[in-house]
């Protein structure tokens, strides 16, 4: 299942348990995986049309009156077209809205730069009061949706990945907002990552193992509040590499670096992510390859970096 | 909406007391204030708080209270004066207006305990919130009304019209928008900046019931706001007002969108509104 289908399934399950759950979208009910939801709960699912600013405002009004509201649109539209509405309603007023950026990163392929989500982490991370979650796979999307609903306050959920997201978690585990998960133990360095880059990073660590480099992999599913203890521990062990399907400016790498730069005697950090530019469109696999975000290419870059430090 | 609770003389007297408070706040705070817009909304807020809305200042979070969203956050002088008049807080608190660390900022900051429902000032956002509140209220079977006050200049914002569309799509007959149409905005006369032509025809075109009223005549305002609309239609009351109403040198002056009231101006203004 892709991230959007899982998201829709998670909300169906959530709504069956809680009657305060509402879903709004800006003409992307179907694209958000909410077609079944809208049929099952016509009185709890509303389309505001192609109007993202109003989307956030209406969601905020419902939350003002006690509802828990998920609002969806493509990542750049919800985070930037409605960026100031998010700032005022979720940031300043702290209203209980879960803004969901679907198809973030590069997963929307041929749509190109208008639809890629390469700045949304940076934008939402800089707004006070907002919890920022980037789930790694379908199981984690499910957990993120439930955890976001349980948290009384504003959340931005960043959904990355293509139609078939590879599975990171083979079995159940405990998900706690703000508490990262060490997926793999290694002595030489730590890879801190999130979203669909978790899968690629685990793959990279396996390749590195074969080349004599032992890498830990940490799933930093919550970018804000950041699990600073996990960053401190990683920095104390050795070099840190951040891997994100997002611009290297302002996202996960920056969040980790902001913490790490306050620590004494740490190694340099390698930022793996998207460059500070807009490129040509292509399908998801092509783009991951082009930007060096596959397991193989991540491993190569980490090995070169590691040999250099 | 209250029933049969309109007394013209009482509301006019409330409006007079609000103007006095507005001038006191403006002078005493010692800094520039949004005086023009603060004075144009006085009668609108006096009618809403004095005769129309249901609320209990001793239970400001009462889930059944009528909601008021000050979308034109720049009208705070009028709002704070009204809230103090009806007892949401002591008039003493008005002394803290625009002082360091205050709860009474120059643009609204949400504070339910003080009766301030939302944070505004970034224009164009309040109607969307009001749509969300009214929609949720209807879905939950609540009978309160949601009132929202916009400025005519604010109606330049695209989000206003996104919200206008959605209110009729969602058939929100529990939503009443009032536009303080003082024909001016920050840079001067609206006609020369961005001519919105007929606001009532625009709301009408989007499926709203619309009323045109004299925004300084409390009876006209009350009739416009209180009259029941057709089922399923939100209502827009376009209130023709004068920016800076009541103080000659503030009226229709682009210098008074935001300016500082000196002692001599303050004294002249008090005399003009009939305070000796």
Interface residues (C-beta under 8 A of the other chain):
Chain A: X22 X43 X44 X46 X48 X49 X51 X53 X54 X56 X57 X58 X59 X60 X61 X62 X63 X64 X65 X66 X67 X69 X84 X85 X88 X89 X92 X93
Chain B: X63 X67 X109 X110 X117 X118 X119 X122 X124 X125 X127 X128 X129 X130 X131 X132 X133 X134 X135 X136 X137 X139 X140 X142 X158 X159 X162 X163 X165 X166 X169 X170
